[in-house]
Amino acid sequence: MIRILLAVAVIIAALAIKQRPAQAAEAPWCIIVEGGERCYYNSIEQCAREASAGSRGLCHQNPRYHGPEPRHDVPQRRGKR
């Protein structure tokens, strides 16, 4: 019985360790600072404000950002009535 409980505990611990933390949503602009890269700026202006506000970072476009999924709305036809 103790062996079964120990085996279950080991499996649960292994699964808990294997899970990755949730990733933040990527944005189109990134800033590179001493601590790494942060990609959550929606415009170059937002990134530039952060870079000039003391971060002393470098802004660049996020190569991993692909934008929102395109919408496939069917256009409504407007005919003469």
Buried (B, 14 or more C-beta within 10 A) or exposed (E): EEEEEEEEEEEEEEEEEEEEEEEEEBBBBBBBBEEEEBBBBEEBEBBBEBBEEEBEBEBBEBEEEEEEEEEEEEEEEEEEE
